[in-house]
Amino acid sequence: MTGFAVEDLRGLVEPARVYRDVYASPDVFALEMERIWGRAWLYVGHQSQVPGPGDFITTTLGLKPVIMVRHTDGETIHVLHNRCGHRGAIVCYQRHGHARSGLFRCPYHGWIFRSDGSLRTLPSPGGYKNVGFDADDPAFGMPPVARTDTYRGFVFASLSAEGPGLVEFLGEAAATIDNMVDRSPVGEIEVTGKVGHRFRHRNNWKFFIENLHDAMHPMVAHAATGDAVKQVLDKYPDSELGRAEAEVIAPFGGSYDFFDEMGFVGLPRGHGYMGGSKSIFSHYRQFPDYLAAMEESYGKARTEEILSYNKHNTLVYPSCTVRDGIQSIRVVKPVSVNETVIESWTFRLKGAPQSMLDRTLRYSRLINSPASCVGPDDMSCYDRIQEAAEAGTIDWIDLHRHLGRDVQDGERVTAIGTSDLALRNQYTAWVDYMTSDTGVQHGG
């Protein structure tokens, strides 16, 4: 473990506090990219983003540029390292597109690769005769990442050949993906639009995922937003003006008791979620035409079961958070120790009325977009902690709230909503990833 002793890494995280270097040290960040982002299953995209042979998107896994492409057989989806096997140049900067005949051409020397990453053609091939060059050597292609798998249309990849399979890795977190897909009357969803919202944060990647289940901050950080919503509702009590927007924003000004009742569930490998039977989405109005379509497909009892499932921000550690009730996913893209891009993607429930998609897009605009009413509040808080960690004005970040009051239930551990259990659960996984020679041990 170059540059770090195991005891030094373990010393950065104590049962109820985290040392500032975890957020501010470039060396720690570099090891995270190797030990966490280089081993875990990471969200890549959804199969609906590459509907036809040769269709592709480009993205990153940790700091590694990759291409997700549908192969020319029309079925297989490959995740390839986005680099030429010749000089290592990035082959494609285009965010999404179609590779004609399923071929990618390096813009530097013109090497051409198939949609499975193998080298097809290189210019002036005579120069490579009898020089020990093997065009069939995968090293000269665009090699696939170590592992790729799909769960109900969601494509994940791992840069490591070792570790648990995707289903085992997801564990109970997979139920949130199941519920999102099951909310479609025909059991299918698709990504809306070609490009999601991209929100660049000037801080460490962990602040975003820590904040997902921090139920102590909404009443403070989002107080002004909540007050504005209340003023609109008080001024126009009998009007529909602004009510759709208020439905989205108002819960962020909920009470401590409201969030305590939601509760938190910690899962192995750093995953977790708030809610279950109750979340900030559970009060949303159901549209009669949507209910009719669901009941026609599933029957009344199954429809009620699907729609009563109300989890808030299921974290698939470390790379994404899934919201089944409003059909969206946010993806974490580390850039450096103090810079992160958060991408937000929305999904259409196939077979559902337009009103359901309108609600999803409204939520994304009001909460997740760079111009949202809520996101900038959070980012301001992250910035303040990042500044303090880098300046050394505070050495330890505190995680004491409701320490020792967690309830263990098999692999699950639960607490009331305002507990710091969510952060402690993430850092249990963090330590396991960072100090293990073979990968995370927490939960298998």
N, C-alpha and C positions, 0 to 999 in steps of 0.2 A: 504494500500500500504506500506508494511513493509519497514522501513528504509528510505523512501522517501516521502516527501510532494509533492503534485501536483505542487505547486508554484516553488519548487526547480527544478523539472524536466523541467517545462516550461522555467525556467531561463537558462537551458543549451543550448537552441536554440533560437536565436533572428532572426529577418527577414533577416539579411544579415551576420550572423556569427554563429559558433557552438563552444561551449566550449570544451576544450581538454579532459575533463573527458568522453565525449561521446565515445572517442576512447581508453581511457587508464584506466578507472575505472573498476575493476572486479565486483563491485557492480552494476554498470550500465549494464554491460554485462549480469549478472545474471538476471536482470529484463527484458532485451531484450529477453532472452530465454523464459521467462514466458509470457511476454505481446505481443511480436511481433511473435516470432517463435512458441509460444504456442497457437496462435489464427489464424494466416493467413493460407490460403491454400498454401501448400508447394509442390513443384514438387518431385515426388517419382521415377518415371521411365516410360518406355514406354511398352505397352502391348506386343510388339514383343520380349521383353526380357524374358518373361515367356510364351512361345508358347504352352506348353502342361501341362496337369494336373500334379501337384507336382513340376513344375519348379519354381524356386524362385531366388530372388536377396536379398541381405542385404544392408541396407544403414542407414542413420540417418535422423531424422526430428528434426532440432535444435541439441540438444545433446542426443535425445532419439534414441536408436538403434531399428530398425524395420526390418521386413521381408515382402517383397511383393511376394505373392505366388498365382499361379493359382489353384483354388480349384479343387477337384476331379470331379466336375460336368463338367469340361472343359470350363466353361463360366465365372464364377465369379472370380474376382481378389480381394483378401483380403490383407490388410496392417495390420500386427499384431505387437504388441510390442514384441521385440525379447528378451524375458525373461521368465524364468520358474516360474510358479505360486507357487512353493515350497519354494525355497530359493532366487529366483530372479536371478539365474545365467543366463548369456547370453547363449542361446540355440545353436546359430549357428554363427560362425565367418567366414564361407566360403562366399566369395563375391557373388558367384552364383553357382547354381547346381540344382540337381533334388532330391526331397524327395520321396523315393520309397514308393509307395502306399499312397502318400500324407501325410506321417507321419514324425514328427520331434521328436527326442529323446534327452532329456537333458543329457549332458555328465557327470553330477555330480551324480545324484541318479536314472537316467533312467526313469523319467517320460516321457510319450509319448503323443504327441498332434497331433490332426488332422489338416488339412490344413485350417480349419476355426477357429483354435485356441482353440477348446474345448479339454478338457482332455479326452484321450481315455483309458489309462492304467497307473497304478502306481504299483511299485513292492511291493510284500508282503502285499497285501491290508488288511489282517487281522489286521494289526496294527492300522488301521483307523476306525475299527468298534466300535460303541458306544462311540465315543470320541467327538462328535459334528462336525465331518468333513463331508462336502457335496461336493462330487466329481463333481456335476453339477453346483456348484457356479462358475460363470465366473472368479472370482478372482483367482481361482486355475488353470486357463488355461493360454493361451497366448492371452490376450484380443485384439480385433481389436482396432485400433485408433478410435477416436470419429466419424470421417467422412471420407469417401473415395468416390471419383467420378472420372470419366474419360471423357476427352474431346478429341474426334477424335484420340483416342489411347493413349493420354498423361494422365498418372495417377497422380492425386493430392490427398493429404490427409491433414486433419486438426486435430490437437490435441484437439480442442475445439468443443463441441457440439453446440455452439452458433455461430451466425454470418451469413453472406450472403451465398447463395449457390455458387457453383463453377462458373457457367456461369455469375452470377451477379458480383462475385469477379473479374473475368478476364476482363469483360467489353470489351472495344475496343481492348485490348491486344489479345483477342482470334482471331482476324482477322489475326494476324501473324502466328498462328498455322494453321489456315485455309489455308493460302497461301502456307505454306510449304507442306502440304498434297496435295493441288491442283496442285502443280508443278509435281506431279507424273502423268504420262499418264493414270494410272489406279486408281488414287486417294488413293494410299496406300503407306506408308513408313515403314521402319524397321530400328532398330538400327544395326549398323555395329560393329562386334566384341563383345567380352564378357566383356571387361573392357575398360573404357574410359581413356583418359589422366588424371592423377592426379597431380596437381601442388600445393605443400604446400607453403603457404605464411606465413611469420613471422610477421603478422600484423592483424589488426582488419578487420572483414568481410565487413565493410561498404566501405573501400577504393576501393575494386574491383568494386562494383556497382556504386560508385560515378564516377569512372574513365571511365565507359562505354560511357558516354555522355559528357565527358570533352573534348571539341574540341579545347581547347587552348594548349594542351600538345603535340600533335603528331609532330608538326613542331620543337619542342625542344627535347623532350625525345627520339624521334625516328629519329633524324636528321642523325646520323651516318648510320643507316640502310638504310634510303632513299638515302643517298649519294652513298652507295655501289651499290645499284640497278641502280642508274643513271650512274655510271661508267661502269657497264656491258653493258647497253644499248648503251652508247656512243661508247664503244670500238667495239661492234659488232652490228652496226645499221641494217645490212641486214641479220642477222642470227636469227634463232629460239632459239639459245642457251640462256637459262635462261628466255625466254619470259613468259613462263607459271608462273614461280615464280615471275617475275616482275609484272605481272598482279595483283597478290595478294598483294605484299608489297608496290608497288609504291604509292597507294593512301594515305598511312599513312604519307607520306611527302607532302600532299596537302597543299594548301595555306589557310590562314584565311578566305578569300573570299569563297573558295570552301566549307568549313565547315559551314560558315554562310548561304550559299544558301541551304544547306541540311535542316536546321532548326531543332527545337526540339518541340515535343508535349508532354506535361505533362498530365497525366490521373489520375483519382481518385485512392486512396489507394497506392500512390507512384509509380505506373506503368508509363512507358513513352517510347518514341522511338525517334530516329533521322531519318531524311529522309522521304520518302513517294513516291514521284515521282523521287527523286534522292538520291542516296547513294553511298558509296564507291564500291558497287557491280554493279551499274547500267551500268558500261562500260564493264562488262565481256562479252567475246565472247560467242555467242550461237552456239551450235553444230548443223549442218544441220540435222543429224539423230534424234537428240532430238526434234528439232522443228517439224519434220515430224511426229514423234510419238504423240506429243502433239496436233497438228492440226488434226490428224486422230481421236483422242479421243474427242476433245473439239470444233473443228472448228477454223478457223483463228482468228475471232474476240475475242472469249473467251481466246484463247491462248495468244494473245497480251495483254489482260486485266490482266491475271495472271502474266505474265512475266514483265509487266511494274510496278508492285507493288514492290517498293524498299525501305524497311525499314531497318534501321541499329540498331542492338542491342535493340530489344524490351525487356525491363525489366519487368518481372513479380515479383514485389516486395514482399518479400525480397529474394526469393530463386533461381531465374534462369533468364537467358537471352537467347532469342531465335533469331536465324538468319535464316529466311526463304529462302533467296536467295542462301545460301550455305549449307542449311540443317544441322545445328548444334545447340546444346544447351549447355550452360555452367551452372553448378549447384554449388551453394554456400553452403559450409559445415563449419559452425563455429566450432571451437575446444576450443578456450579460448579467452580472451579479446585481445590477441595479436597473435593468430594463426588461420589460415583458410586454408581449402583445397578447391581448385577449380577443379571440374571435368568437362571435355569436352567430349561430346558424338557426334558422327556423324551418319547421317541417309542415307540410300539408298532409292532413288526414284524408287519404283517398276515400271517396264515397261520402264525405261529410260536406255540409253546406258551406258556402263562402263565409258565413258569419263566424265559423270556427277559426278559419285562417285569419280573418280580420282581427279577432281577439289576440291570436298569437303574435301577429305583426304589431299590434298596438302595444302589447307587453314589451316586445323587443325594443320598440322605439322609445317607450317611456322609462324603461329600466336598464336595458343592456347597451344601448347605442352610446357613442361618444357625446351626443347631444341630449342624453337622457336627463331626467329629473333626479335620479338617484345615484347613478354611477360616479359622477364627479364628486359627490359627497364622500364616497368611499375612497376614491383615489387621493383626495386631499389628506385623508387620515393615513393612508399607506405612505405618502410622501413624508409626512411628519415623522413617522417611525423610522423610515429609511434614513432620513437626515440625522436623527439622533443616534442611530446605530453606527453610521459612518463617522460621525464626529466624536463618538465615544462619550457622549453626555449621559448615556445610560449603558450599563454593562449587561444587565439581565432583563429579559422580557418575562413578565409574570404570568403564570398559569394556575394560580391557586384556587380559583373559584370552584366551590363544591368538591374540592379534593377529598378523596376517601369516601365519597358517598355514591360512587358508581355501583351498579348492580350487574354482576356477571351472569350471563345466561348462555352457556356453551361458548361458541365463538363470538357471540354478540356481547356488547357491554352498553348499558343504557344509563341515562341520567336525565334530569330535567333540562329544559331547553336552554337556560342561561348558564349551564355548567361550562367550564373550560375543557370538558372531556373531549370535545371534538379536536382541539389542538393537541391535547396529550395523546390521543389516539394516532394522529398523523405523525407525531414525533416518535412514537414507538416504532412505527414503520420506517421512519427516516433513519433512526439509529440502526435498525436491522439491515437495511439496504447498505448503509455507509460502512458498516463494520464487518460485513460478511464477505468471504472470499467467493461465494457462489451465488449470492442473491438473497432476497429477503426471506427471513425465517418466520417472521410473525404470521401466524395463521397458516403455516405450511410453506 
